[in-house]
């Protein structure tokens, strides 16, 4: 899929899901392991997150947000979060609002990170339905992450 089309799909998904964010909580709670397996279980999710972080750290639009981040800890945390969201056996209990409140994250930065995640998922040949499922579960967090 061409980048501009991917961006359009992502934007449409975020817009649609953003309007119904309150409706997605039950969906996340009912996640089954289908998409978890399509990501390649925990090992596959870890690879996606590892490459996403490489893209982020090379992305001039957002790398400054990660200057003081402990990348191995962030990698483990994101892997656990994605694993839990996709129906895997992982635990994640971070409060997104608390974690991001002092970072001054803009809408543009949020979107750039989503693009880097998509690039990594495409690199790992994650099926589009599984990509959309994860993005759909992450999109409602925008309200707690974007503070500026």
C-alpha positions in Angstrom: 0.0 0.0 0.0 1.3 3.4 -0.9 2.3 5.8 1.9 -0.3 8.4 1.1 -3.0 5.7 1.0 -1.8 4.3 4.3 -1.8 7.8 5.9 -5.4 8.3 4.6 -6.5 4.9 6.1 -4.8 5.7 9.4 -6.3 9.2 9.5 -9.8 7.8 8.8 -9.4 5.1 11.4 -8.2 7.6 14.0 -11.0 10.0 13.2 -13.7 7.4 13.3 -12.4 5.8 16.5 -11.7 9.1 18.2 -15.4 9.9 17.9 -16.3 6.6 19.5 -13.5 6.3 22.0 -15.8 5.4 24.9 -17.2 2.5 22.9 -13.8 0.9 22.4 -13.0 0.0 26.0 -15.3 -3.1 26.0 -13.7 -4.2 22.7 -10.2 -4.0 24.2 -11.4 -6.0 27.2 -12.7 -8.7 25.0 -9.6 -9.1 22.8 -9.0 -12.6 21.7 -5.6 -14.0 20.7 -6.3 -14.0 16.9 -4.4 -10.7 16.3 -1.8 -11.5 18.9 -0.9 -14.6 16.8 -0.9 -12.6 13.6 1.7 -10.3 15.2 3.8 -13.4 15.9 2.9 -13.6 19.6 5.2 -11.8 22.1 8.3 -12.4 20.0 6.8 -10.8 16.9 5.4 -7.9 18.9 8.8 -7.3 20.5 10.4 -7.2 17.0 7.7 -4.7 15.8 8.3 -2.5 18.8 12.1 -2.7 18.5 12.0 -1.6 14.9 9.4 1.1 15.7 11.7 2.6 18.3 14.6 2.6 15.7 12.3 4.6 13.4 11.3 6.9 16.2 14.9 7.6 17.3 15.8 8.4 13.7 12.7 10.5 13.1 13.6 14.2 13.3 9.9 15.1 14.0 9.8 13.2 17.3 13.2 11.9 18.4 13.6 14.8 20.9 10.7 13.4 23.0 12.8 10.3 23.6 16.2 12.0 24.5 15.9 11.0 28.2 13.9 7.8 27.8 15.3 4.5 29.0 14.8 2.7 25.6 15.1 -0.9 26.9 12.4 -0.2 29.6 10.2 1.6 27.0 10.6 -1.3 24.6 9.5 -3.8 27.3 6.6 -1.6 28.4 5.3 -1.0 24.8 5.7 -4.7 24.0 3.6 -5.6 27.1 1.0 -3.0 26.2 0.6 -4.1 22.6 0.6 -7.8 23.7 -2.2 -7.1 26.2 -4.2 -5.1 23.7 -3.9 -7.8 21.1 -5.1 -10.6 23.5 -1.8 -12.0 24.6 -1.0 -13.1 28.2 0.9 -9.9 29.1 0.1 -7.4 31.8 0.3 -3.6 31.4 -1.0 -1.2 33.9 0.5 2.2 33.0 -1.7 5.3 33.2 -1.3 7.0 29.8 -2.3 10.4 31.2 0.2 10.3 34.1 3.0 9.0 31.9 2.6 11.7 29.2 1.3 14.7 31.2 4.6 16.6 31.4 5.9 15.7 27.9 4.1 18.4 25.9 3.2 16.0 23.1 1.5 17.6 20.1 -1.0 16.1 17.7 1.7 16.1 15.0 4.1 14.1 17.3 1.3 11.6 18.1 0.6 11.1 14.4 4.4 10.8 13.6 4.7 8.0 16.1 1.7 6.3 14.6 3.3 6.5 11.2 6.5 5.0 12.6 4.5 2.2 14.1 2.8 1.5 10.8 6.1 1.5 9.0 7.4 -1.2 11.4 4.2 -3.3 11.1 4.5 -3.1 7.4 8.2 -4.1 7.5 7.1 -7.2 9.5 4.3 -8.0 7.1 1.6 -7.7 9.8 -1.8 -8.2 8.1 -3.8 -5.0 7.7 -6.7 -6.2 9.9 -4.3 -6.8 12.8 -2.6 -3.4 12.2 -6.0 -1.7 12.2 -7.0 -3.5 15.3 -4.0 -2.3 17.3 -4.2 1.2 15.9 -7.9 1.2 16.8 -7.1 0.3 20.4 -4.3 2.9 20.6 -6.2 5.8 19.0 -8.5 6.6 22.0 -5.4 7.1 24.1 -4.7 10.3 22.1 -6.8 12.3 24.6 -4.5 11.3 27.4 -1.2 11.6 25.4 -1.6 14.8 23.4 -1.3 17.7 25.9 -0.1 20.6 23.7 
